[in-house]
Amino acid sequence: MQPFVPASWVEGGDAAVVDVRDPWEYDSIGHLPGAVNVPFDSFRSDEGEAGKLPPRAEWEELLSDAGIGTDEEIVAYDDTQGVFAARFVVTALLLGHDPEKLHLLDGDFSSWQREYETTTDGVDPDPATYESDPEAETPLVDFETVRELLPAAESGDVTLVDTREDWEFAEGHLPGAVQLDWRELVDEERRGLRPESELRELLEERGIVPESRTVLYCNTARRVSHTYLVLRQLGYEQVELYEGSLTEWEDRGGELVTE
Ligand SMILES: O=S(=O)([O-])[S-]
């Protein structure tokens, strides 16, 4: 999986382009030419199979209405350095879209408009039928699995990564977790990924290495989605997502460490 694509790939290509910002931003500030608007809140739910995943029927209807077909190449963007759009990409992945056909713009709306055109023209998508794949293998792990992995995380055999900010980590984290704020992976100025060599150095410093099984969590599986895609971009194959994240962990009385 090579999820991150540059603006030039999006501009010249024929992938379905998905803008996950609020409708007022899409309509009034503008959007990438041809992009459809699928706002972040429209694909988050407490009624799906796990965490914040939407029910399959709702997801299928949302994508069909947006004119996106089951086998299409998709690229998503936002205006927050990719963290909201990453959640769209990971939602599609977890509901069975072909991972090789899922992409995230390396950058965001603000960096795009420094070089490329935007528009406020409405988009009228062609009708499509989207079908999710309930049989697809996914990188999801659940509460019980994470709880069973804690001893291995504490002994360093499994890498448990908390992708939240320092102060959140200090207030309470899973035993054995290392901290990696997702924002450390992006370059403030270009609003996309930092250079690969810097990313690899940073990850290694934190003990996040491709050889180790790696499980990510945050609060509601938004920030982990970005980190998941970065690790996959760098060739990490053994990365899993705790979709329930701290919201479920705390609800179910999971152990927390404070500093
Ligand atoms: O990004 S988050 O799910 O932790 S709010």
The ligand as a Tripos MOL2 file, in Angstrom:
@<TRIPOS>MOLECULE
LIG
    5     4     1     0     0
SMALL
NO_CHARGES

@<TRIPOS>ATOM
      1 O1         -8.3200   11.9650   16.8860 O.2       1 LIG1
      2 S1         -9.1090   11.3770   17.9380 S.O2      1 LIG1
      3 O2         -9.9310   10.2860   17.4890 O.2       1 LIG1
      4 O3         -8.2520   10.9930   19.0790 O.3       1 LIG1
      5 S2        -10.3140   12.7480   18.6070 S.3       1 LIG1
@<TRIPOS>BOND
     1     1     2 2
     2     2     3 2
     3     2     4 1
     4     2     5 1
@<TRIPOS>SUBSTRUCTURE
     1 LIG1         1 GROUP 0 **** ****
